[in-house]
Amino acid sequence: MASPIAILTDMVNYIDFDKKSLLVSAGAIAFNPTFWNIVARREYRTKFLTRAFGGSAQTACYALAVTIFSLGLLRDFLYERALRDQPTHPLLVGDVPTYAAYALIAIGNLFVITSTWRLGITGTFLGDYFGILMDSMVTGFPFNVTSAPMYYGSTMSFLGTALLYGKPAGILLTAWVLFVYIVAIQYENPFTSGIYAKRERERAKGTGREEKKEL
Ligand SMILES: *[C@@H]1O[C@H](CO)[C@@H](O)[C@H](O)[C@H]1NC(C)=O
């Protein structure tokens, strides 16, 4: 029985770092959250997208949603292309990796689809930055299982695809996806919390004024 370290070293030997498609895929994975965070924060500060869409925050947010979704499809395409350029490891071929792959892809997609369904399009695609705030925090499934079902679900799909193709390079790219998403969460969560805290302060001020009016 080989030690985990030996298996890991062996897996790394099955990653072809000379393939440009590997780097391209890694770049696309990092680009997407970077892009939407830059655009969304700029929208929050300047409302440039809302203005570009004739003052409709809703339309602007939908346009950003379509863009982010398309970038996601491109990223998935580049990932699969990178995997096809990579060597297959014998340990990742067979029934067990294949069933694990299907399970991961199924659960991953379940997380992504149900959380989109819970949040709606604007809730999923950064509506907060456009001033389209949720009435209350969403707590039902899948948010009672993980705080970031979109990110972890997507990560599971990446890992499932890596196993389906039997590619150690896919496992490495999945680790990169997870790292990028964890960084994104650290960057996004305090900002969106700030947006909602601001609304709460304004609401509190609002009711304060109403109370005075009644006096
Ligand atoms: C999450 O909520 C669903 C119902 O929406 C429930 O069936 C499930 O058991 C809950 N899971 C946890 C871990 O609380």
Ligand as a Chemical Component Dictionary entry (heavy atoms), coordinates in Angstrom:
data_LIG
# 
_chem_comp.id                   LIG 
_chem_comp.type                 NON-POLYMER 
_chem_comp.pdbx_formal_charge   0 
_chem_comp.three_letter_code    LIG 
# 
loop_
_chem_comp_atom.comp_id 
_chem_comp_atom.atom_id 
_chem_comp_atom.alt_atom_id 
_chem_comp_atom.type_symbol 
_chem_comp_atom.charge 
_chem_comp_atom.model_Cartn_x 
_chem_comp_atom.model_Cartn_y 
_chem_comp_atom.model_Cartn_z 
_chem_comp_atom.pdbx_ordinal 
LIG C1 C1 C 0 -32.159 22.136 5.579 1  
LIG O1 O1 O 0 -33.481 22.426 5.235 2  
LIG C2 C2 C 0 -34.172 21.371 4.576 3  
LIG C3 C3 C 0 -35.561 21.864 4.231 4  
LIG O2 O2 O 0 -35.508 23.060 3.509 5  
LIG C4 C4 C 0 -34.211 20.141 5.477 6  
LIG O3 O3 O 0 -34.865 19.079 4.804 7  
LIG C5 C5 C 0 -32.812 19.742 5.870 8  
LIG O4 O4 O 0 -32.858 18.669 6.790 9  
LIG C6 C6 C 0 -32.064 20.911 6.470 10 
LIG N1 N1 N 0 -30.681 20.525 6.705 11 
LIG C7 C7 C 0 -30.003 20.848 7.812 12 
LIG C8 C8 C 0 -28.595 20.379 7.874 13 
LIG O5 O5 O 0 -30.483 21.508 8.722 14 
# 
loop_
_chem_comp_bond.comp_id 
_chem_comp_bond.atom_id_1 
_chem_comp_bond.atom_id_2 
_chem_comp_bond.value_order 
_chem_comp_bond.pdbx_ordinal 
LIG C1 O1 SING 1  
LIG C1 C6 SING 2  
LIG O1 C2 SING 3  
LIG C2 C3 SING 4  
LIG C2 C4 SING 5  
LIG C3 O2 SING 6  
LIG C4 O3 SING 7  
LIG C4 C5 SING 8  
LIG C5 O4 SING 9  
LIG C5 C6 SING 10 
LIG C6 N1 SING 11 
LIG N1 C7 SING 12 
LIG C7 C8 SING 13 
LIG C7 O5 DOUB 14 
# 
